[in-house]
Amino acid sequence: MRIVMIGTGYVGLVSGACFADFGHQVVCVDKDESKIAALRRGEIPIFEPDLDRLVEANVKANRLSFTTELKGPVSEADAVFIAVGTPSRRGDGHADLTYVHAAAREIARALAGFTVVITKSTVPVGTGDDVERIMRETNPAADVVVASNPEFLREGAAIRDFKHPDRIVVGTDDERGRKVVAEIYRPLYLNQAPIMYTGRRTAELIKYAANAFLATKVTFINEIADLAERAGADVQEVARGIGLDNRIGAKFLHAGPGFGGSCFPKDTRALVKTAHDYDVSLRIVEAVLAVNEMRKRAMARKVAAALGGSLRSKTIAVLGLAFKPNTDDMREAPSIPLITALLDQGATVRAYDPESMHQARGELPNIQYCDDAYACAKAADALVIVTEWEQFRALDLKRLKAEMARPVVVDLRNVYRPDEMAELGFTYDSVGRPQQLL
């Protein structure tokens, strides 16, 4: 099928490349001329494992192309996906739909023949109605069906998630629209990926509800971790004990410094604001947001406690800046409020991340960036593990100790075992496990 993807951000680029790999003809459209020029040169603007190879293979096969021109590709398309950004609107936390509405107008002016326009951007309930209204006002003669098809991609595992999804949610009551979307996803039938057809508004709410629920699981286990530390219990064993209950499940029960990234913070805020618009109070989700923000700031106090209460004139080594491993995404990463608080308390901060330091420099200009973990740890009074990259799971701990001024490790991802660290002579503190402080 002939597919146009409007937007070459994380969702648009991954989705476009995967659709092309299915055998469809895909044109990715973006207004950013420099981004399109870079993509044509084979330069990928985000880090996502194997995405560069996937794009390269499908460009060579003439199934994937990039352009700033919308009109021609849309006029020939069977389906047009809207995959533009919906950031938090400044000042009130609502999803900013400026780019979605602009895309709807431009698409409407370019339509020729029957076309399904599919919103893949994360949007509040009722946005599909707005898109359809805008398109019919712009081009009353258009033969168009507007559908919702939310994405459920995890950064760092997006290609696998796209090709082996838990489910595909399609929001449309139009039979012609359903047939087009079914044909687009037909290559996944062999993987037995369930396609759930539902109403457009329901599909939009499914996306927000899923992210809010996962954010709630993360926040819940983080609060249990605080209790475990005080009570002398081990949160990892608690998580395993409750995760074995199939009503709960083991995923998203890993205690840490709080959630970040491009989805959970933005989408939970937008869900709360949408609920307010309908005069509904989502008290649990509101609490999740508040607790998560407090937790990020509290991590600096944890580092200070590991050094006897004061960070003034101390050198802190931070391993991991991105909000999670296998991505360079710094959006609302826990490392940002943590490092800001360390600096505010008088510490000098050095940091290392395998992929995100180019992004981090804009957010955290007043720290030193290092070439590897050991250079970062050199002469440090404490080392803090913030992002659980695999390479941080297998550090040479004897070398690490030799490099540091003081053998103090604050492990915010529970990468190492307390008994192992104690045997090696480290003062070691982790999350939700009995503390071993000075």
ZAKEBA-96927 format. One record per residue (C-alpha): residue number from 1; residue in three letters; x, y, z. Coordinates in nm, 3 decimals. Each point is the difference from the previous one (the first is absolute). Example, Ala and Ser with C-alpha at 12.3 -4.5 7.8 and 13.67 -1.06 7.14 Angstrom:
REC | bami | lumpa | px | py | pz
REC | 1 | ALA | 1.230 | -0.450 | 0.780 $
REC | 2 | SER | 0.137 | 0.344 | -0.066 $
This chain:
REC | bami | lumpa | px | py | pz
REC | 1 | MET | 0.000 | 0.000 | 0.000 $
REC | 2 | ARG | 0.103 | 0.365 | -0.045 $
REC | 3 | ILE | 0.053 | 0.158 | 0.340 $
REC | 4 | VAL | 0.097 | 0.353 | 0.097 $
REC | 5 | MET | 0.140 | 0.067 | 0.347 $
REC | 6 | ILE | -0.030 | 0.362 | 0.111 $
REC | 7 | GLY | 0.279 | 0.064 | 0.249 $
REC | 8 | THR | 0.344 | -0.162 | 0.029 $
REC | 9 | GLY | 0.036 | 0.007 | 0.376 $
REC | 10 | TYR | 0.031 | -0.313 | 0.208 $
REC | 11 | VAL | -0.341 | -0.146 | -0.083 $
REC | 12 | GLY | -0.013 | 0.110 | -0.362 $
REC | 13 | LEU | 0.347 | -0.121 | -0.094 $
REC | 14 | VAL | -0.025 | -0.336 | 0.174 $
REC | 15 | SER | -0.352 | -0.063 | -0.133 $
REC | 16 | GLY | 0.089 | 0.110 | -0.352 $
REC | 17 | ALA | 0.308 | -0.221 | -0.013 $
REC | 18 | CYS | -0.190 | -0.301 | 0.136 $
REC | 19 | PHE | -0.291 | 0.045 | -0.243 $
REC | 20 | ALA | 0.252 | 0.016 | -0.284 $
REC | 21 | ASP | 0.160 | -0.318 | 0.131 $
REC | 22 | PHE | -0.344 | -0.161 | -0.023 $
REC | 23 | GLY | 0.015 | 0.069 | -0.374 $
REC | 24 | HIS | -0.208 | 0.319 | -0.020 $
REC | 25 | GLN | 0.107 | 0.311 | -0.191 $
REC | 26 | VAL | 0.063 | 0.263 | 0.266 $
REC | 27 | VAL | 0.075 | 0.369 | -0.032 $
REC | 28 | CYS | 0.099 | 0.183 | 0.320 $
REC | 29 | VAL | -0.078 | 0.373 | -0.005 $
REC | 30 | ASP | 0.143 | 0.266 | 0.227 $
REC | 31 | LYS | 0.022 | 0.380 | -0.018 $
REC | 32 | ASP | 0.352 | -0.002 | 0.145 $
REC | 33 | GLU | 0.219 | 0.021 | -0.311 $
REC | 34 | SER | 0.321 | -0.074 | 0.190 $
REC | 35 | LYS | -0.151 | -0.315 | 0.151 $
REC | 36 | ILE | -0.121 | -0.124 | -0.337 $
REC | 37 | ALA | 0.340 | 0.074 | -0.157 $
REC | 38 | ALA | 0.170 | -0.195 | 0.279 $
REC | 39 | LEU | -0.236 | -0.295 | -0.041 $
REC | 40 | ARG | 0.070 | -0.006 | -0.371 $
REC | 41 | ARG | 0.371 | -0.022 | 0.086 $
REC | 42 | GLY | -0.075 | -0.294 | 0.226 $
REC | 43 | GLU | 0.042 | 0.196 | 0.324 $
REC | 44 | ILE | -0.254 | -0.102 | 0.265 $
REC | 45 | PRO | -0.098 | 0.286 | 0.237 $
REC | 46 | ILE | -0.079 | -0.228 | 0.295 $
REC | 47 | PHE | 0.173 | -0.299 | 0.155 $
REC | 48 | GLU | -0.211 | -0.315 | -0.022 $
REC | 49 | PRO | 0.168 | -0.341 | -0.032 $
REC | 50 | ASP | 0.001 | -0.130 | -0.361 $
REC | 51 | LEU | -0.202 | 0.292 | -0.136 $
REC | 52 | ASP | 0.290 | 0.120 | -0.214 $
REC | 53 | ARG | 0.030 | -0.339 | -0.170 $
REC | 54 | LEU | -0.375 | -0.026 | -0.051 $
REC | 55 | VAL | -0.019 | 0.342 | -0.162 $
REC | 56 | GLU | 0.302 | -0.065 | -0.220 $
REC | 57 | ALA | -0.134 | -0.336 | -0.124 $
REC | 58 | ASN | -0.341 | 0.137 | -0.094 $
REC | 59 | VAL | 0.137 | 0.313 | -0.166 $
REC | 60 | LYS | 0.221 | -0.225 | -0.215 $
REC | 61 | ALA | -0.304 | -0.213 | -0.083 $
REC | 62 | ASN | -0.186 | 0.316 | -0.112 $
REC | 63 | ARG | -0.277 | -0.058 | 0.251 $
REC | 64 | LEU | 0.086 | 0.292 | 0.228 $
REC | 65 | SER | 0.065 | 0.363 | -0.090 $
REC | 66 | PHE | 0.010 | 0.341 | 0.168 $
REC | 67 | THR | -0.131 | 0.335 | -0.114 $
REC | 68 | THR | -0.116 | 0.343 | 0.114 $
REC | 69 | GLU | -0.273 | 0.002 | -0.266 $
REC | 70 | LEU | -0.335 | -0.122 | 0.129 $
REC | 71 | LYS | -0.240 | 0.059 | -0.287 $
REC | 72 | GLY | 0.123 | -0.252 | -0.256 $
REC | 73 | PRO | 0.044 | -0.299 | 0.231 $
REC | 74 | VAL | -0.334 | 0.060 | 0.178 $
REC | 75 | SER | -0.190 | 0.027 | -0.328 $
REC | 76 | GLU | 0.119 | -0.352 | -0.092 $
REC | 77 | ALA | -0.030 | -0.161 | 0.342 $
REC | 78 | ASP | -0.235 | -0.272 | 0.120 $
REC | 79 | ALA | 0.068 | 0.098 | 0.361 $
REC | 80 | VAL | 0.153 | 0.303 | 0.169 $
REC | 81 | PHE | 0.127 | -0.025 | 0.356 $
REC | 82 | ILE | 0.027 | 0.307 | 0.221 $
REC | 83 | ALA | 0.303 | -0.056 | 0.223 $
REC | 84 | VAL | 0.091 | 0.354 | 0.106 $
REC | 85 | GLY | 0.091 | 0.111 | 0.349 $
REC | 86 | THR | -0.258 | 0.074 | 0.269 $
REC | 87 | PRO | 0.213 | 0.159 | 0.273 $
REC | 88 | SER | -0.141 | 0.133 | 0.325 $
REC | 89 | ARG | -0.147 | 0.341 | -0.061 $
REC | 90 | ARG | 0.196 | 0.263 | 0.183 $
REC | 91 | GLY | -0.174 | 0.121 | 0.311 $
REC | 92 | ASP | -0.281 | -0.252 | 0.048 $
REC | 93 | GLY | 0.122 | -0.352 | -0.085 $
REC | 94 | HIS | -0.258 | -0.064 | -0.274 $
REC | 95 | ALA | 0.125 | -0.179 | -0.312 $
REC | 96 | ASP | 0.095 | 0.261 | -0.260 $
REC | 97 | LEU | -0.189 | -0.102 | -0.316 $
REC | 98 | THR | 0.135 | 0.282 | -0.218 $
REC | 99 | TYR | 0.200 | -0.236 | -0.222 $
REC | 100 | VAL | -0.284 | -0.253 | -0.026 $
REC | 101 | HIS | -0.250 | 0.263 | -0.111 $
REC | 102 | ALA | 0.247 | 0.152 | -0.248 $
REC | 103 | ALA | 0.070 | -0.343 | -0.149 $
REC | 104 | ALA | -0.375 | -0.065 | -0.035 $
REC | 105 | ARG | -0.046 | 0.320 | -0.202 $
REC | 106 | GLU | 0.293 | -0.070 | -0.230 $
REC | 107 | ILE | -0.103 | -0.360 | -0.055 $
REC | 108 | ALA | -0.358 | 0.104 | -0.081 $
REC | 109 | ARG | 0.117 | 0.242 | -0.269 $
REC | 110 | ALA | 0.207 | -0.274 | -0.164 $
REC | 111 | LEU | -0.251 | -0.290 | 0.001 $
REC | 112 | ALA | -0.102 | -0.158 | -0.327 $
REC | 113 | GLY | -0.220 | -0.312 | 0.006 $
REC | 114 | PHE | -0.091 | -0.216 | 0.297 $
REC | 115 | THR | 0.256 | 0.026 | 0.280 $
REC | 116 | VAL | 0.018 | -0.113 | 0.361 $
REC | 117 | VAL | 0.161 | 0.256 | 0.229 $
REC | 118 | ILE | 0.128 | -0.166 | 0.315 $
REC | 119 | THR | 0.108 | 0.180 | 0.315 $
REC | 120 | LYS | 0.300 | -0.178 | 0.154 $
REC | 121 | SER | 0.105 | 0.294 | 0.215 $
REC | 122 | THR | -0.108 | -0.027 | 0.364 $
REC | 123 | VAL | -0.301 | 0.229 | 0.021 $
REC | 124 | PRO | -0.281 | 0.070 | 0.251 $
REC | 125 | VAL | -0.346 | -0.148 | -0.033 $
REC | 126 | GLY | -0.193 | 0.178 | -0.272 $
REC | 127 | THR | 0.300 | 0.105 | -0.210 $
REC | 128 | GLY | -0.108 | -0.227 | -0.284 $
REC | 129 | ASP | -0.331 | 0.187 | -0.010 $
REC | 130 | ASP | 0.193 | 0.328 | -0.026 $
REC | 131 | VAL | 0.221 | -0.138 | -0.278 $
REC | 132 | GLU | -0.302 | -0.116 | -0.197 $
REC | 133 | ARG | -0.176 | 0.335 | 0.047 $
REC | 134 | ILE | 0.309 | 0.194 | -0.113 $
REC | 135 | MET | 0.044 | -0.218 | -0.306 $
REC | 136 | ARG | -0.363 | 0.026 | -0.108 $
REC | 137 | GLU | 0.004 | 0.377 | 0.051 $
REC | 138 | THR | 0.320 | 0.027 | -0.202 $
REC | 139 | ASN | -0.108 | -0.237 | -0.279 $
REC | 140 | PRO | -0.377 | -0.077 | 0.009 $
REC | 141 | ALA | 0.031 | -0.226 | -0.305 $
REC | 142 | ALA | 0.265 | -0.225 | 0.153 $
REC | 143 | ASP | -0.073 | -0.372 | 0.010 $
REC | 144 | VAL | 0.174 | -0.068 | 0.328 $
REC | 145 | VAL | -0.029 | -0.216 | 0.311 $
REC | 146 | VAL | 0.173 | 0.116 | 0.316 $
REC | 147 | ALA | 0.118 | -0.278 | 0.232 $
REC | 148 | SER | 0.210 | -0.035 | 0.314 $
REC | 149 | ASN | 0.290 | -0.245 | 0.028 $
REC | 150 | PRO | 0.200 | 0.077 | 0.315 $
REC | 151 | GLU | 0.356 | -0.120 | 0.032 $
REC | 152 | PHE | 0.133 | -0.211 | 0.288 $
REC | 153 | LEU | 0.373 | 0.010 | -0.068 $
REC | 154 | ARG | 0.265 | -0.018 | 0.269 $
REC | 155 | GLU | 0.306 | 0.208 | -0.071 $
REC | 156 | GLY | 0.295 | -0.235 | -0.032 $
REC | 157 | ALA | -0.221 | -0.287 | -0.120 $
REC | 158 | ALA | -0.223 | 0.180 | -0.249 $
REC | 159 | ILE | 0.065 | -0.212 | -0.308 $
REC | 160 | ARG | -0.072 | -0.323 | 0.181 $
REC | 161 | ASP | -0.310 | 0.155 | 0.158 $
REC | 162 | PHE | -0.125 | 0.111 | -0.342 $
REC | 163 | LYS | 0.057 | -0.338 | -0.164 $
REC | 164 | HIS | -0.110 | -0.211 | 0.297 $
REC | 165 | PRO | -0.269 | 0.211 | 0.168 $
REC | 166 | ASP | -0.213 | -0.105 | 0.295 $
REC | 167 | ARG | -0.294 | 0.151 | -0.184 $
REC | 168 | ILE | -0.092 | 0.237 | -0.281 $
REC | 169 | VAL | -0.275 | 0.243 | 0.092 $
REC | 170 | VAL | -0.204 | 0.149 | -0.286 $
REC | 171 | GLY | -0.262 | 0.262 | 0.072 $
REC | 172 | THR | -0.255 | 0.032 | -0.279 $
REC | 173 | ASP | -0.359 | -0.107 | -0.066 $
REC | 174 | ASP | 0.041 | 0.032 | -0.378 $
REC | 175 | GLU | 0.027 | -0.334 | -0.180 $
REC | 176 | ARG | 0.209 | 0.141 | -0.284 $
REC | 177 | GLY | 0.243 | 0.143 | 0.253 $
REC | 178 | ARG | 0.025 | -0.332 | 0.182 $
REC | 179 | LYS | 0.085 | -0.182 | -0.322 $
REC | 180 | VAL | 0.280 | 0.240 | -0.084 $
REC | 181 | VAL | 0.155 | -0.022 | 0.346 $
REC | 182 | ALA | -0.036 | -0.380 | -0.002 $
REC | 183 | GLU | 0.188 | -0.013 | -0.330 $
REC | 184 | ILE | 0.276 | 0.222 | 0.138 $
REC | 185 | TYR | 0.054 | -0.233 | 0.295 $
REC | 186 | ARG | -0.060 | -0.323 | -0.193 $
REC | 187 | PRO | 0.372 | -0.101 | 0.019 $
REC | 188 | LEU | -0.043 | -0.036 | 0.377 $
REC | 189 | TYR | -0.272 | -0.264 | -0.030 $
REC | 190 | LEU | 0.267 | -0.272 | 0.009 $
REC | 191 | ASN | 0.110 | 0.135 | 0.338 $
REC | 192 | GLN | -0.361 | -0.034 | 0.118 $
REC | 193 | ALA | -0.005 | 0.362 | 0.112 $
REC | 194 | PRO | -0.354 | 0.072 | 0.119 $
REC | 195 | ILE | -0.169 | 0.295 | -0.170 $
REC | 196 | MET | -0.256 | 0.169 | 0.221 $
REC | 197 | TYR | -0.258 | 0.206 | -0.188 $
REC | 198 | THR | -0.181 | 0.255 | 0.208 $
REC | 199 | GLY | -0.142 | 0.351 | -0.012 $
REC | 200 | ARG | 0.235 | 0.286 | -0.076 $
REC | 201 | ARG | -0.039 | 0.168 | 0.340 $
REC | 202 | THR | 0.051 | -0.331 | 0.178 $
REC | 203 | ALA | 0.322 | -0.062 | -0.190 $
REC | 204 | GLU | 0.128 | 0.343 | 0.099 $
REC | 205 | LEU | -0.076 | -0.065 | 0.366 $
REC | 206 | ILE | 0.159 | -0.346 | -0.006 $
REC | 207 | LYS | 0.339 | 0.155 | -0.071 $
REC | 208 | TYR | -0.018 | 0.247 | 0.287 $
REC | 209 | ALA | -0.145 | -0.255 | 0.240 $
REC | 210 | ALA | 0.280 | -0.246 | -0.079 $
REC | 211 | ASN | 0.275 | 0.252 | 0.066 $
REC | 212 | ALA | -0.164 | 0.128 | 0.316 $
REC | 213 | PHE | -0.038 | -0.352 | 0.136 $
REC | 214 | LEU | 0.365 | -0.087 | -0.070 $
REC | 215 | ALA | 0.112 | 0.326 | 0.159 $
REC | 216 | THR | -0.211 | -0.093 | 0.303 $
REC | 217 | LYS | 0.173 | -0.340 | 0.028 $
REC | 218 | VAL | 0.341 | 0.167 | -0.009 $
REC | 219 | THR | -0.099 | 0.255 | 0.264 $
REC | 220 | PHE | -0.160 | -0.265 | 0.221 $
REC | 221 | ILE | 0.313 | -0.215 | 0.015 $
REC | 222 | ASN | 0.212 | 0.309 | 0.064 $
REC | 223 | GLU | -0.206 | 0.084 | 0.305 $
REC | 224 | ILE | 0.018 | -0.361 | 0.118 $
REC | 225 | ALA | 0.378 | 0.030 | -0.045 $
REC | 226 | ASP | 0.006 | 0.289 | 0.247 $
REC | 227 | LEU | -0.184 | -0.212 | 0.254 $
REC | 228 | ALA | 0.226 | -0.299 | -0.065 $
REC | 229 | GLU | 0.311 | 0.207 | 0.072 $
REC | 230 | ARG | -0.134 | 0.118 | 0.335 $
REC | 231 | ALA | -0.141 | -0.340 | 0.096 $
REC | 232 | GLY | 0.304 | -0.206 | -0.099 $
REC | 233 | ALA | -0.170 | -0.183 | -0.287 $
REC | 234 | ASP | 0.116 | -0.052 | -0.360 $
REC | 235 | VAL | -0.222 | 0.166 | -0.261 $
REC | 236 | GLN | 0.131 | -0.222 | -0.278 $
REC | 237 | GLU | -0.126 | -0.308 | 0.181 $
REC | 238 | VAL | -0.325 | 0.181 | 0.077 $
REC | 239 | ALA | -0.040 | 0.080 | -0.369 $
REC | 240 | ARG | 0.068 | -0.359 | -0.095 $
REC | 241 | GLY | -0.242 | -0.125 | 0.262 $
REC | 242 | ILE | -0.286 | 0.214 | -0.123 $
REC | 243 | GLY | 0.097 | -0.022 | -0.367 $
REC | 244 | LEU | -0.047 | -0.377 | 0.001 $
REC | 245 | ASP | -0.369 | 0.069 | 0.052 $
REC | 246 | ASN | -0.131 | 0.000 | -0.357 $
REC | 247 | ARG | -0.255 | 0.262 | 0.095 $
REC | 248 | ILE | 0.290 | 0.239 | 0.063 $
REC | 249 | GLY | 0.286 | -0.113 | -0.225 $
REC | 250 | ALA | 0.373 | 0.062 | 0.036 $
REC | 251 | LYS | 0.049 | 0.280 | -0.251 $
REC | 252 | PHE | 0.045 | 0.362 | 0.114 $
REC | 253 | LEU | 0.071 | -0.106 | 0.356 $
REC | 254 | HIS | 0.364 | 0.110 | 0.006 $
REC | 255 | ALA | 0.068 | 0.260 | 0.265 $
REC | 256 | GLY | 0.212 | 0.298 | -0.102 $
REC | 257 | PRO | 0.033 | 0.379 | -0.011 $
REC | 258 | GLY | -0.340 | 0.064 | -0.158 $
REC | 259 | PHE | -0.136 | -0.016 | -0.354 $
REC | 260 | GLY | 0.088 | 0.240 | -0.280 $
REC | 261 | GLY | 0.012 | 0.001 | -0.377 $
REC | 262 | SER | -0.219 | 0.132 | -0.276 $
REC | 263 | CYS | -0.320 | -0.187 | 0.094 $
REC | 264 | PHE | -0.082 | -0.066 | 0.364 $
REC | 265 | PRO | 0.040 | 0.354 | 0.141 $
REC | 266 | LYS | -0.161 | 0.173 | -0.298 $
REC | 267 | ASP | -0.283 | -0.248 | -0.042 $
REC | 268 | THR | -0.095 | -0.024 | 0.366 $
REC | 269 | ARG | -0.018 | 0.381 | 0.020 $
REC | 270 | ALA | -0.212 | 0.014 | -0.314 $
REC | 271 | LEU | -0.234 | -0.271 | 0.133 $
REC | 272 | VAL | -0.055 | 0.195 | 0.320 $
REC | 273 | LYS | -0.075 | 0.317 | -0.198 $
REC | 274 | THR | -0.239 | -0.186 | -0.231 $
REC | 275 | ALA | -0.181 | -0.139 | 0.303 $
REC | 276 | HIS | -0.035 | 0.350 | 0.142 $
REC | 277 | ASP | -0.157 | 0.110 | -0.330 $
REC | 278 | TYR | -0.267 | -0.267 | 0.057 $
REC | 279 | ASP | -0.037 | 0.095 | 0.369 $
REC | 280 | VAL | 0.159 | -0.326 | 0.115 $
REC | 281 | SER | 0.269 | -0.023 | 0.267 $
REC | 282 | LEU | 0.274 | -0.262 | -0.055 $
REC | 283 | ARG | 0.140 | 0.009 | 0.350 $
REC | 284 | ILE | 0.223 | -0.303 | -0.036 $
REC | 285 | VAL | 0.166 | 0.134 | -0.316 $
REC | 286 | GLU | 0.039 | 0.343 | 0.159 $
REC | 287 | ALA | 0.175 | -0.162 | 0.297 $
REC | 288 | VAL | 0.227 | -0.198 | -0.234 $
REC | 289 | LEU | 0.120 | 0.322 | -0.162 $
REC | 290 | ALA | 0.063 | 0.173 | 0.332 $
REC | 291 | VAL | 0.181 | -0.296 | 0.157 $
REC | 292 | ASN | 0.218 | -0.051 | -0.305 $
REC | 293 | GLU | 0.118 | 0.362 | -0.004 $
REC | 294 | MET | 0.083 | -0.011 | 0.369 $
REC | 295 | ARG | 0.191 | -0.323 | -0.045 $
REC | 296 | LYS | 0.232 | 0.139 | -0.265 $
REC | 297 | ARG | 0.103 | 0.285 | 0.230 $
REC | 298 | ALA | 0.036 | -0.236 | 0.297 $
REC | 299 | MET | 0.274 | -0.200 | -0.172 $
REC | 300 | ALA | 0.254 | 0.278 | 0.060 $
REC | 301 | ARG | -0.070 | -0.026 | 0.373 $
REC | 302 | LYS | 0.071 | -0.371 | -0.026 $
REC | 303 | VAL | 0.342 | 0.076 | -0.149 $
REC | 304 | ALA | 0.070 | 0.256 | 0.272 $
REC | 305 | ALA | -0.094 | -0.252 | 0.270 $
REC | 306 | ALA | 0.249 | -0.249 | -0.144 $
REC | 307 | LEU | 0.272 | 0.263 | 0.053 $
REC | 308 | GLY | -0.096 | 0.090 | 0.354 $
REC | 309 | GLY | -0.254 | 0.272 | -0.083 $
REC | 310 | SER | 0.201 | 0.261 | -0.190 $
REC | 311 | LEU | 0.089 | 0.027 | -0.368 $
REC | 312 | ARG | 0.196 | 0.326 | 0.019 $
REC | 313 | SER | 0.334 | -0.028 | -0.182 $
REC | 314 | LYS | -0.070 | -0.365 | -0.082 $
REC | 315 | THR | 0.050 | -0.149 | -0.346 $
REC | 316 | ILE | -0.286 | -0.221 | -0.114 $
REC | 317 | ALA | 0.026 | -0.236 | -0.297 $
REC | 318 | VAL | -0.330 | -0.069 | -0.176 $
REC | 319 | LEU | -0.035 | -0.303 | -0.228 $
REC | 320 | GLY | -0.298 | 0.023 | -0.233 $
REC | 321 | LEU | -0.185 | 0.313 | -0.114 $
REC | 322 | ALA | -0.274 | -0.122 | -0.237 $
REC | 323 | PHE | -0.331 | -0.082 | 0.166 $
REC | 324 | LYS | 0.052 | -0.370 | -0.083 $
REC | 325 | PRO | 0.262 | -0.216 | -0.172 $
REC | 326 | ASN | 0.024 | -0.049 | -0.378 $
REC | 327 | THR | -0.117 | 0.352 | -0.078 $
REC | 328 | ASP | 0.149 | 0.349 | -0.012 $
REC | 329 | ASP | -0.326 | 0.157 | 0.120 $
REC | 330 | MET | 0.052 | 0.257 | 0.276 $
REC | 331 | ARG | -0.360 | 0.118 | 0.021 $
REC | 332 | GLU | -0.093 | 0.028 | 0.368 $
REC | 333 | ALA | 0.281 | -0.239 | 0.091 $
REC | 334 | PRO | 0.047 | -0.050 | 0.377 $
REC | 335 | SER | 0.367 | 0.090 | -0.047 $
REC | 336 | ILE | -0.093 | 0.366 | -0.063 $
REC | 337 | PRO | -0.161 | 0.088 | 0.338 $
REC | 338 | LEU | 0.249 | -0.227 | 0.176 $
REC | 339 | ILE | 0.307 | 0.172 | -0.146 $
REC | 340 | THR | -0.155 | 0.345 | 0.039 $
REC | 341 | ALA | -0.055 | -0.071 | 0.370 $
REC | 342 | LEU | 0.355 | -0.135 | 0.040 $
REC | 343 | LEU | 0.137 | 0.321 | -0.149 $
REC | 344 | ASP | -0.228 | 0.212 | 0.221 $
REC | 345 | GLN | 0.145 | -0.176 | 0.305 $
REC | 346 | GLY | 0.353 | 0.092 | -0.099 $
REC | 347 | ALA | 0.119 | -0.315 | -0.176 $
REC | 348 | THR | 0.212 | -0.025 | -0.313 $
REC | 349 | VAL | -0.157 | -0.245 | -0.244 $
REC | 350 | ARG | 0.158 | -0.214 | -0.268 $
REC | 351 | ALA | -0.214 | -0.221 | -0.221 $
REC | 352 | TYR | 0.016 | -0.270 | -0.265 $
REC | 353 | ASP | -0.273 | -0.153 | -0.219 $
REC | 354 | PRO | 0.063 | -0.219 | -0.306 $
REC | 355 | GLU | -0.245 | 0.186 | -0.226 $
REC | 356 | SER | -0.165 | 0.307 | 0.151 $
REC | 357 | MET | 0.282 | 0.240 | 0.086 $
REC | 358 | HIS | -0.055 | 0.205 | -0.317 $
REC | 359 | GLN | -0.361 | 0.050 | 0.111 $
REC | 360 | ALA | 0.091 | 0.054 | 0.365 $
REC | 361 | ARG | 0.233 | 0.291 | -0.065 $
REC | 362 | GLY | -0.296 | 0.224 | -0.076 $
REC | 363 | GLU | -0.179 | -0.099 | 0.321 $
REC | 364 | LEU | 0.305 | -0.023 | 0.228 $
REC | 365 | PRO | 0.269 | 0.240 | -0.121 $
REC | 366 | ASN | 0.181 | 0.042 | 0.333 $
REC | 367 | ILE | 0.141 | -0.349 | 0.044 $
REC | 368 | GLN | 0.300 | -0.185 | -0.140 $
REC | 369 | TYR | -0.061 | -0.271 | -0.260 $
REC | 370 | CYS | 0.233 | -0.298 | -0.006 $
REC | 371 | ASP | 0.106 | -0.258 | -0.257 $
REC | 372 | ASP | -0.078 | -0.311 | 0.204 $
REC | 373 | ALA | -0.115 | -0.120 | 0.339 $
REC | 374 | TYR | 0.348 | -0.021 | 0.150 $
REC | 375 | ALA | 0.100 | 0.351 | -0.106 $
REC | 376 | CYS | -0.326 | 0.116 | 0.154 $
REC | 377 | ALA | 0.077 | -0.174 | 0.329 $
REC | 378 | LYS | 0.358 | 0.129 | 0.029 $
REC | 379 | ALA | 0.052 | 0.173 | 0.337 $
REC | 380 | ALA | -0.378 | 0.006 | 0.065 $
REC | 381 | ASP | -0.132 | 0.004 | 0.354 $
REC | 382 | ALA | -0.306 | -0.197 | -0.110 $
REC | 383 | LEU | -0.128 | -0.170 | -0.312 $
REC | 384 | VAL | -0.372 | 0.000 | -0.084 $
REC | 385 | ILE | -0.154 | -0.248 | -0.245 $
REC | 386 | VAL | -0.304 | 0.172 | -0.152 $
REC | 387 | THR | -0.065 | -0.192 | -0.324 $
REC | 388 | GLU | 0.042 | -0.378 | -0.014 $
REC | 389 | TRP | 0.197 | -0.030 | -0.325 $
REC | 390 | GLU | 0.130 | -0.355 | -0.045 $
REC | 391 | GLN | 0.363 | 0.117 | 0.005 $
REC | 392 | PHE | -0.059 | 0.137 | 0.350 $
REC | 393 | ARG | -0.109 | -0.346 | 0.115 $
REC | 394 | ALA | 0.344 | -0.148 | -0.062 $
REC | 395 | LEU | 0.242 | 0.264 | 0.125 $
REC | 396 | ASP | 0.342 | -0.107 | 0.123 $
REC | 397 | LEU | -0.080 | 0.078 | 0.362 $
REC | 398 | LYS | 0.360 | -0.031 | 0.125 $
REC | 399 | ARG | 0.114 | 0.249 | -0.263 $
REC | 400 | LEU | -0.293 | 0.224 | 0.082 $
REC | 401 | LYS | 0.092 | 0.003 | 0.368 $
REC | 402 | ALA | 0.363 | 0.079 | -0.082 $
REC | 403 | GLU | -0.105 | 0.298 | -0.212 $
REC | 404 | MET | -0.229 | 0.155 | 0.263 $
REC | 405 | ALA | 0.107 | 0.227 | 0.285 $
REC | 406 | ARG | -0.256 | -0.173 | 0.224 $
REC | 407 | PRO | -0.165 | -0.337 | -0.073 $
REC | 408 | VAL | -0.357 | 0.124 | 0.028 $
REC | 409 | VAL | -0.260 | -0.122 | -0.252 $
REC | 410 | VAL | -0.364 | 0.108 | -0.009 $
REC | 411 | ASP | -0.176 | -0.242 | -0.232 $
REC | 412 | LEU | -0.340 | 0.143 | -0.096 $
REC | 413 | ARG | -0.077 | -0.298 | -0.227 $
REC | 414 | ASN | 0.104 | -0.288 | 0.228 $
REC | 415 | VAL | 0.251 | -0.127 | -0.254 $
REC | 416 | TYR | 0.232 | -0.158 | 0.257 $
REC | 417 | ARG | -0.037 | -0.226 | 0.302 $
REC | 418 | PRO | 0.059 | 0.155 | 0.343 $
REC | 419 | ASP | 0.199 | -0.299 | 0.126 $
REC | 420 | GLU | 0.230 | 0.007 | -0.303 $
REC | 421 | MET | 0.064 | 0.374 | 0.041 $
REC | 422 | ALA | 0.066 | -0.041 | 0.373 $
REC | 423 | GLU | 0.255 | -0.277 | -0.064 $
REC | 424 | LEU | 0.187 | 0.234 | -0.235 $
REC | 425 | GLY | 0.007 | 0.273 | 0.264 $
REC | 426 | PHE | -0.257 | 0.239 | -0.147 $
REC | 427 | THR | -0.238 | 0.212 | 0.199 $
REC | 428 | TYR | -0.307 | -0.088 | -0.198 $
REC | 429 | ASP | -0.353 | 0.135 | -0.001 $
REC | 430 | SER | -0.278 | -0.111 | -0.234 $
REC | 431 | VAL | -0.375 | 0.043 | -0.030 $
REC | 432 | GLY | -0.238 | -0.190 | 0.228 $
REC | 433 | ARG | 0.265 | -0.221 | 0.158 $
REC | 434 | PRO | 0.165 | 0.016 | 0.344 $
REC | 435 | GLN | 0.248 | 0.289 | 0.005 $
REC | 436 | GLN | 0.375 | -0.022 | 0.058 $
REC | 437 | LEU | 0.098 | 0.361 | 0.064 $
REC | 438 | LEU | 0.298 | 0.170 | 0.163 $
